[in-house]
């Protein structure tokens, strides 16, 4: 073991002992290690917001507010599936869908995001037309053009979107637990000495707990 590693291990041991309450010790996990876990928690936060938007849509009569809630829903939903090349945080892939109905509704929402909400593309949510008007006798002309929003919240599809969100929350929660387990295993292997690891008996993945006698045996 390198000298700097020994010094780190010594500092870690002192830190753990100083925080030992007889029940548990808590220490901050570095961002590099927990980045994926943080990313999945961010996705869960967004999905829960999506659920709230859908719930509010059914309570409000105002068409303007309903449309605003739907746009917020689409934007927030799309965050979980769009590229994160700068933050390097995880995103969801379309391979998560095994059920075709979920995938179809997902494509509807992403199409709304790409071609209506975030960008102006070709969609059924807006209608644009132009007309050329020619006055033959005067040989004068005029061009009339415009675009209008044809979008309106379809309340019949809202229950399907709720099921989609509930499905994704369940799958992301499963992914989160897998990452938590990997982090816990990494901490046991990398942050604790071999002696600590051999004496480790249990690990609660919801709150990293270290068995008291492991620390006491080193006093």
Backbone bond lengths (Angstrom), bond angles and torsions (degrees), N, CA, C in turn:
res aa  C-N    CA-C-N  psi(-1)  N-CA   C-N-CA  omega(-1)  CA-C   N-CA-C  phi
1 X - - - 1.467 - - 1.524 109.19 -
2 X 1.331 117.65 131.37 1.447 122.05 179.81 1.525 110.22 -64.60
3 X 1.347 115.24 156.03 1.459 120.57 -178.41 1.539 111.39 -59.70
4 X 1.338 115.06 -41.75 1.465 118.51 -179.62 1.530 111.18 -65.57
5 X 1.346 116.35 -33.77 1.462 120.31 176.93 1.525 110.55 -68.38
6 X 1.336 116.27 -37.71 1.463 120.18 178.11 1.527 109.99 -64.98
7 X 1.329 116.08 -42.39 1.459 120.23 179.01 1.527 110.88 -63.45
8 X 1.333 115.10 -41.02 1.457 118.93 178.01 1.519 110.84 -63.37
9 X 1.336 116.61 -44.25 1.465 120.86 -179.77 1.522 110.44 -62.07
10 X 1.331 115.52 -38.44 1.460 119.70 179.53 1.523 110.83 -66.41
11 X 1.326 115.90 -44.35 1.467 119.77 178.33 1.525 111.00 -63.27
12 X 1.317 115.47 -39.35 1.460 119.65 179.60 1.521 110.83 -63.77
13 X 1.332 115.68 -42.97 1.463 120.05 -179.73 1.522 110.62 -61.47
14 X 1.340 117.17 -45.03 1.461 121.03 178.94 1.522 110.98 -62.90
15 X 1.340 115.60 -40.04 1.461 120.19 -179.26 1.520 110.46 -64.81
16 X 1.311 116.33 -44.62 1.465 120.50 -179.89 1.524 110.89 -63.41
17 X 1.325 116.26 -42.13 1.466 119.77 179.94 1.522 111.24 -65.32
18 X 1.328 116.52 -39.23 1.459 119.51 -177.04 1.528 111.80 -67.06
19 X 1.332 115.88 -25.54 1.462 120.11 -179.18 1.523 112.93 -100.02
20 X 1.309 116.30 5.21 1.457 119.68 -178.80 1.526 110.47 -73.50
21 X 1.323 116.34 114.66 1.463 121.97 179.56 1.518 111.73 -95.43
22 X 1.312 116.10 0.59 1.460 119.97 -174.67 1.513 112.19 92.53
23 X 1.333 116.25 -9.98 1.463 120.39 179.59 1.529 111.78 -121.91
24 X 1.328 116.16 -44.72 1.458 118.65 -178.81 1.525 109.67 -160.34
25 X 1.311 115.10 163.34 1.461 121.43 170.96 1.526 106.89 -126.83
26 X 1.323 115.81 148.08 1.451 120.73 -179.45 1.517 108.79 -127.68
27 X 1.312 117.38 133.49 1.453 120.24 175.83 1.521 109.19 -140.32
28 X 1.317 114.79 151.03 1.461 120.73 -177.38 1.519 110.54 -73.40
29 X 1.322 116.07 135.47 1.461 121.93 177.90 1.524 108.07 -92.89
30 X 1.310 117.78 134.21 1.463 121.27 -176.97 1.531 110.83 -61.36
31 X 1.327 115.26 152.28 1.464 121.05 -176.84 1.523 111.19 -63.02
32 X 1.326 116.82 -38.60 1.464 119.84 -179.23 1.528 111.66 -58.60
33 X 1.328 115.59 -37.27 1.462 119.94 -179.42 1.531 111.56 -78.46
34 X 1.316 115.77 -37.65 1.473 119.65 -172.58 1.527 113.26 -98.35
35 X 1.333 118.36 4.68 1.465 121.38 -175.25 1.524 112.45 -57.49
36 X 1.313 117.26 -43.28 1.464 120.28 -179.43 1.523 110.83 -65.80
37 X 1.333 115.73 -40.55 1.463 120.03 178.76 1.526 110.39 -64.02
38 X 1.327 116.60 -43.71 1.455 120.98 177.83 1.526 110.62 -60.77
39 X 1.331 115.96 -40.72 1.456 120.41 178.89 1.514 112.70 -60.52
40 X 1.337 116.61 -43.87 1.466 119.99 179.28 1.530 111.34 -67.35
41 X 1.327 116.69 -34.70 1.466 118.82 175.93 1.525 110.56 -65.45
42 X 1.334 116.48 -34.99 1.459 120.10 176.20 1.526 111.62 -64.72
43 X 1.334 115.85 -39.74 1.464 120.00 177.47 1.521 110.63 -64.48
44 X 1.327 116.81 -42.28 1.468 120.20 177.76 1.520 111.18 -62.14
45 X 1.328 116.47 -39.21 1.471 120.56 177.83 1.523 110.18 -60.84
46 X 1.332 116.58 -45.12 1.465 120.73 -179.98 1.527 111.41 -65.66
47 X 1.323 117.29 -41.54 1.464 120.40 -179.26 1.526 111.33 -65.29
48 X 1.319 116.85 -37.23 1.463 120.03 176.69 1.528 110.93 -67.68
49 X 1.328 117.02 -35.00 1.466 119.91 174.09 1.528 110.30 -64.52
50 X 1.334 116.43 -39.27 1.467 120.56 177.71 1.526 110.69 -59.72
51 X 1.296 115.78 -41.33 1.468 120.23 178.46 1.526 110.53 -61.59
52 X 1.328 117.06 -40.76 1.468 121.02 179.43 1.527 111.44 -65.54
53 X 1.344 116.67 -41.18 1.463 119.88 178.14 1.528 110.80 -59.63
54 X 1.336 116.18 -43.27 1.460 120.49 -179.60 1.527 111.20 -64.40
55 X 1.317 116.31 -40.10 1.464 120.51 179.56 1.530 110.82 -63.91
56 X 1.331 116.37 -41.32 1.462 120.28 -178.39 1.531 111.88 -69.55
57 X 1.337 117.10 -30.46 1.467 120.27 180.00 1.526 111.79 -59.05
58 X 1.330 116.07 -34.38 1.453 120.14 -178.04 1.516 113.81 -80.34
59 X 1.332 117.10 -8.44 1.463 120.98 -177.12 1.528 113.56 -101.03
60 X 1.326 116.51 -16.01 1.464 120.49 -170.64 1.518 110.19 -112.24
61 X 1.343 115.84 135.88 1.463 121.28 -178.97 1.529 112.86 -88.38
62 X 1.310 116.33 -26.03 1.457 119.97 -176.81 1.532 111.19 -62.31
63 X 1.327 115.91 122.95 1.459 120.42 -179.94 1.522 111.43 -65.54
64 X 1.334 116.34 -36.66 1.468 120.65 179.63 1.526 110.29 -63.01
65 X 1.330 116.70 -45.89 1.464 120.67 -179.46 1.526 110.30 -67.34
66 X 1.328 117.37 -40.70 1.468 120.71 178.11 1.526 110.88 -59.79
67 X 1.331 116.39 -46.05 1.460 120.03 178.85 1.522 111.69 -63.15
68 X 1.335 116.06 -38.93 1.473 120.26 178.42 1.521 110.93 -64.04
69 X 1.329 116.11 -41.33 1.459 120.41 178.08 1.526 110.91 -65.00
70 X 1.324 116.81 -39.22 1.462 119.95 179.37 1.521 110.91 -65.47
71 X 1.325 116.36 -41.91 1.465 120.01 178.16 1.532 110.34 -62.67
72 X 1.332 117.12 -42.40 1.470 120.94 176.55 1.522 110.15 -61.90
73 X 1.323 115.98 -39.85 1.461 121.45 178.36 1.529 111.28 -61.28
74 X 1.321 116.58 -47.60 1.464 121.10 -177.81 1.529 111.13 -64.74
75 X 1.336 116.23 -44.21 1.473 120.30 179.92 1.528 110.41 -60.94
76 X 1.330 115.88 -47.43 1.465 120.63 -177.73 1.518 110.86 -66.82
77 X 1.312 116.92 -40.45 1.473 121.02 178.07 1.525 110.42 -60.96
78 X 1.315 116.69 -45.65 1.459 120.65 -175.97 1.516 114.07 -64.33
79 X 1.343 117.37 -25.80 1.465 120.84 -179.80 1.526 111.73 -56.88
80 X 1.328 116.67 -33.26 1.467 120.45 -175.36 1.522 112.59 -73.38
81 X 1.350 117.19 -16.41 1.460 120.55 -174.56 1.522 113.50 -117.36
82 X 1.323 118.02 -1.75 1.462 119.95 -176.36 1.524 111.21 -97.55
83 X 1.319 114.59 160.69 1.465 122.46 -172.19 1.523 112.12 -61.05
84 X 1.349 115.34 141.42 1.465 121.32 178.77 1.531 109.38 -129.11
85 X 1.325 115.19 54.29 1.455 119.79 -172.94 1.526 112.85 -68.61
86 X 1.330 117.81 -21.23 1.459 119.80 -179.66 1.531 111.33 -89.03
87 X 1.321 117.04 -45.68 1.466 119.45 -179.15 1.524 112.40 -78.84
88 X 1.355 116.49 -23.67 1.468 121.92 -178.43 1.530 112.54 64.13
89 X 1.319 117.08 16.67 1.455 120.54 177.44 1.529 109.20 -79.25
90 X 1.327 117.23 155.88 1.468 119.08 -177.89 1.520 112.46 -68.32
91 X 1.301 115.95 153.30 1.454 121.98 172.79 1.520 108.02 -130.89
92 X 1.311 115.92 166.04 1.457 120.15 178.87 1.524 109.71 -87.27
93 X 1.329 115.39 142.43 1.455 121.14 177.35 1.526 109.49 -104.82
94 X 1.330 116.21 155.18 1.460 119.66 -178.47 1.524 112.59 -67.27
95 X 1.317 116.61 -14.47 1.467 120.16 177.36 1.528 111.56 -66.50
96 X 1.331 117.21 -10.65 1.457 120.55 179.02 1.534 110.74 -67.69
97 X 1.336 116.34 -19.64 1.461 120.40 -177.46 1.523 110.95 -89.92
98 X 1.324 116.18 119.60 1.452 122.34 173.21 1.527 110.65 -104.29
99 X 1.325 115.77 -25.17 1.457 122.55 179.71 1.527 108.86 -91.09
100 X 1.339 117.22 124.79 1.459 121.05 -176.18 1.521 112.66 -62.70
101 X 1.345 116.93 -35.56 1.464 119.21 -178.56 1.529 111.11 -64.62
102 X 1.345 116.56 -40.43 1.459 119.77 176.27 1.527 110.31 -61.57
103 X 1.330 115.51 -42.76 1.461 120.67 -177.93 1.528 111.02 -65.46
104 X 1.328 116.98 -38.85 1.462 120.81 179.67 1.532 110.60 -63.45
105 X 1.312 117.26 -44.51 1.470 120.59 178.90 1.532 110.51 -67.51
106 X 1.313 115.84 -35.46 1.470 119.85 175.87 1.526 110.29 -61.03
107 X 1.323 117.15 -44.94 1.467 120.77 -179.76 1.529 110.87 -64.01
108 X 1.331 117.37 -36.37 1.463 120.99 176.62 1.532 110.53 -59.10
109 X 1.327 115.48 -45.85 1.459 120.33 -177.03 1.527 111.35 -69.31
110 X 1.318 116.80 -41.44 1.460 119.41 -179.58 1.531 110.64 -69.38
111 X 1.331 116.75 -33.90 1.463 119.93 175.68 1.523 110.07 -64.93
112 X 1.347 115.98 -40.78 1.464 120.02 177.27 1.521 110.23 -62.69
113 X 1.332 116.71 -38.78 1.470 120.13 179.22 1.520 111.15 -65.96
114 X 1.337 116.66 -50.26 1.459 120.73 -172.61 1.524 112.80 -71.20
115 X 1.344 117.41 -32.37 1.466 120.27 -170.35 1.524 115.27 -115.25
116 X 1.340 116.69 0.74 1.460 118.53 -179.67 1.520 112.54 -139.05
117 X 1.327 117.12 -53.79 1.463 120.85 -173.12 1.523 111.96 -77.33
118 X 1.330 116.91 -54.12 1.469 120.72 -175.66 1.527 112.28 -91.77
119 X 1.332 117.11 -29.33 1.458 121.59 -177.77 1.529 108.98 -139.47
120 X 1.313 115.71 157.48 1.461 119.16 176.01 1.518 108.29 -98.05
121 X 1.327 115.26 103.58 1.453 121.20 179.09 1.510 109.96 -121.85
122 X 1.313 115.98 -157.56 1.460 121.55 178.18 1.517 108.35 -90.97
123 X 1.324 117.29 117.59 1.458 121.45 -178.31 1.520 110.07 -153.66
124 X 1.319 114.68 173.10 1.462 120.73 177.05 1.526 111.88 -90.54
125 X 1.329 116.28 4.01 1.460 120.27 -175.35 1.519 113.19 -88.72
126 X 1.342 117.28 -15.22 1.461 121.87 178.79 1.528 109.00 -137.57
127 X 1.313 115.24 146.96 1.464 120.46 178.84 1.522 109.02 -125.56
128 X 1.322 115.68 122.41 1.458 120.49 178.11 1.523 110.52 -121.41
129 X 1.324 116.60 136.63 1.464 120.85 -179.96 1.518 110.02 -143.92
130 X 1.330 115.27 153.87 1.466 121.94 177.15 1.528 109.38 -135.19
131 X 1.333 116.15 146.29 1.460 121.71 -179.46 1.526 109.36 -133.28
132 X 1.308 114.26 140.68 1.471 121.28 175.88 1.521 107.47 -106.14
133 X 1.334 115.79 122.18 1.460 121.44 -177.76 1.526 109.25 -111.82
134 X 1.332 115.53 120.35 1.471 120.36 -177.11 1.537 109.45 -118.55
135 X 1.332 115.58 124.98 1.455 121.90 173.85 1.533 107.08 -94.33
136 X 1.325 115.36 104.17 1.463 120.99 -171.20 1.518 111.48 -63.17
137 X 1.318 118.50 -45.30 1.471 121.39 -175.69 1.524 111.99 -65.06
138 X 1.317 116.20 -38.76 1.458 120.16 -177.50 1.522 112.30 -95.07
139 X 1.310 115.39 -9.26 1.466 120.97 -176.57 1.538 111.07 53.69
140 X 1.323 112.27 43.30 1.449 119.31 175.20 1.527 108.48 -114.85
141 X 1.298 114.49 153.11 1.463 117.69 -178.60 1.520 110.68 -137.14
142 X 1.301 113.99 163.61 1.466 120.55 175.31 1.524 107.63 -148.95
143 X 1.307 115.79 150.56 1.472 121.70 177.94 1.513 108.51 -121.31
144 X 1.304 115.14 125.22 1.462 121.68 177.58 1.534 108.17 -113.37
145 X 1.306 115.68 131.37 1.471 119.03 178.51 1.517 109.77 -147.55
146 X 1.296 114.95 157.96 1.460 119.11 179.01 1.511 111.20 -176.10
147 X 1.311 114.58 172.10 1.459 120.87 179.24 1.523 108.08 -142.09
148 X 1.303 115.95 141.41 1.468 120.05 -179.96 1.518 109.48 -136.17
149 X 1.313 114.86 152.47 1.462 120.78 178.37 1.527 109.42 -84.50
150 X 1.307 115.38 126.23 1.466 120.69 176.99 1.522 110.89 -104.45
151 X 1.328 115.67 2.12 1.464 120.07 -175.38 1.525 111.74 -70.91
152 X 1.318 114.93 141.10 1.452 122.46 173.48 1.527 107.82 -152.19
153 X 1.325 117.15 137.52 1.465 121.14 -177.70 1.528 109.85 -60.35
154 X 1.325 115.62 126.96 1.461 122.07 177.13 1.531 108.11 -93.76
155 X 1.313 116.25 103.59 1.459 119.98 -175.15 1.529 112.95 -70.17
156 X 1.319 116.79 -18.30 1.465 119.63 179.06 1.528 111.87 -70.48
157 X 1.317 116.33 -26.65 1.463 119.68 -177.54 1.526 112.19 -91.26
158 X 1.323 118.14 -13.18 1.466 121.94 -177.99 1.538 111.97 -56.07
159 X 1.351 119.90 -46.12 1.479 119.11 178.38 1.527 113.00 -58.54
160 X 1.329 117.34 -33.20 1.469 120.75 177.94 1.530 110.63 -69.38
161 X 1.321 116.48 -37.56 1.460 119.94 176.79 1.536 110.37 -66.24
162 X 1.328 116.93 -36.28 1.464 120.02 177.58 1.528 110.20 -61.86
163 X 1.322 116.75 -44.16 1.468 120.75 178.62 1.531 110.65 -62.97
164 X 1.329 115.75 -38.66 1.462 120.17 177.81 1.522 110.79 -61.50
165 X 1.324 117.02 -46.32 1.462 121.35 -179.68 1.529 110.78 -64.42
166 X 1.325 117.56 -43.34 1.471 120.96 179.11 1.524 110.88 -61.70
167 X 1.341 116.24 -39.33 1.465 120.77 177.31 1.529 110.87 -61.69
168 X 1.336 116.55 -46.02 1.464 120.68 -178.35 1.527 111.75 -67.00
169 X 1.335 116.77 -38.39 1.462 119.78 177.71 1.529 109.87 -60.90
170 X 1.317 116.47 -42.10 1.467 120.22 178.91 1.521 111.24 -63.20
171 X 1.323 117.57 -45.64 1.464 120.85 -178.17 1.528 111.72 -67.62
172 X 1.330 117.30 -40.42 1.471 119.97 -179.83 1.522 110.04 -69.05
173 X 1.323 117.68 -35.94 1.466 120.94 175.88 1.524 110.05 -60.82
174 X 1.325 116.81 -40.68 1.475 120.70 176.86 1.525 110.71 -63.22
175 X 1.325 116.37 -43.71 1.468 120.17 178.31 1.529 110.79 -63.00
176 X 1.320 116.30 -38.19 1.461 121.39 179.78 1.524 110.78 -61.88
177 X 1.324 116.76 -43.63 1.460 120.61 -179.60 1.529 111.70 -65.25
178 X 1.319 117.02 -35.74 1.467 120.78 176.97 1.524 110.33 -63.93
179 X 1.332 116.14 -43.97 1.466 120.22 179.51 1.526 110.51 -65.78
180 X 1.331 117.56 -40.77 1.468 120.97 178.09 1.524 110.63 -58.42
181 X 1.333 116.08 -41.56 1.465 120.47 179.87 1.527 110.44 -65.11
182 X 1.338 116.76 -41.00 1.463 120.37 179.73 1.532 110.73 -65.02
183 X 1.331 116.78 -40.46 1.461 119.96 178.02 1.518 110.31 -63.69
184 X 1.333 116.36 -43.67 1.462 120.43 179.63 1.527 110.69 -60.87
185 X 1.331 116.41 -43.88 1.466 120.22 178.43 1.521 110.87 -62.63
186 X 1.339 115.80 -40.02 1.464 119.83 179.35 1.521 111.27 -64.47
187 X 1.328 116.51 -41.47 1.464 119.94 179.75 1.519 110.94 -64.08
188 X 1.308 115.91 -41.17 1.468 119.53 178.94 1.518 111.33 -63.32
189 X 1.317 115.54 -38.75 1.461 119.64 -176.03 1.526 112.40 -79.59
190 X 1.358 115.66 -40.38 1.459 119.58 -171.41 1.518 115.08 -97.48
191 X 1.320 118.35 -36.07 1.452 120.59 -174.19 1.516 113.88 -92.45
192 X 1.300 116.44 -24.87 1.456 119.83 -179.75 1.524 109.76 -104.04
193 X 1.315 116.45 147.76 1.456 120.58 -179.79 1.514 109.75 -69.73
194 X 1.326 116.42 169.32 1.453 120.58 179.25 1.519 111.25 -61.80
195 X 1.319 115.52 -37.15 1.473 118.73 178.74 1.520 111.07 -63.10
196 X 1.331 115.37 -41.47 1.460 119.05 177.55 1.523 110.35 -61.36
197 X 1.344 114.80 -46.54 1.457 118.95 -175.50 1.514 112.03 -61.84
198 X 1.333 117.31 -37.56 1.457 120.46 -179.22 1.513 111.49 -66.20
199 X 1.340 116.15 -32.98 1.455 119.63 -177.00 1.527 112.46 -89.59
200 X 1.342 116.37 -7.57 1.450 119.02 -179.69 1.521 109.97 -68.06
201 X 1.318 116.30 128.06 1.462 120.59 -177.26 1.520 112.22 -107.40
202 X 1.328 117.41 -46.46 1.456 119.51 -176.25 1.518 110.54 -135.75
203 X 1.331 114.96 153.83 1.454 120.72 175.46 1.515 108.22 -141.38
204 X 1.313 116.71 118.47 1.452 122.37 175.91 1.522 107.55 -88.84
205 X 1.341 117.50 115.18 1.456 120.89 -172.73 1.517 113.02 -73.50
206 X 1.326 118.36 -9.24 1.453 120.27 177.93 1.521 110.84 -89.84
207 X 1.304 117.49 -17.48 1.462 120.92 178.05 1.524 106.08 -159.73
208 X 1.329 117.12 103.18 1.453 120.84 -172.84 1.525 109.97 -56.45
209 X 1.322 115.83 114.18 1.461 120.82 -177.35 1.526 109.74 -117.71
210 X 1.280 115.57 133.80 1.463 120.72 -179.49 1.514 108.95 -110.34
211 X 1.296 116.14 128.63 1.451 121.26 -178.30 1.526 109.67 -58.49
212 X 1.338 116.29 131.27 1.459 122.43 -171.93 1.520 112.85 -58.00
213 X 1.329 117.91 -41.89 1.466 119.24 -173.61 1.524 112.26 -67.09
214 X 1.316 117.77 -17.15 1.471 120.27 175.97 1.521 109.72 -64.94
215 X 1.319 115.84 -44.55 1.458 119.93 179.02 1.515 111.59 -74.57
216 X 1.336 116.93 -41.92 1.452 120.47 -178.22 1.521 111.85 -62.29
217 X 1.316 116.43 -33.19 1.461 120.02 -178.10 1.524 112.02 -68.04
218 X 1.346 115.82 -17.62 1.471 120.09 -179.15 1.521 112.86 -95.35
219 X 1.344 116.95 -4.45 1.480 119.78 -178.49 1.506 110.94 -72.89
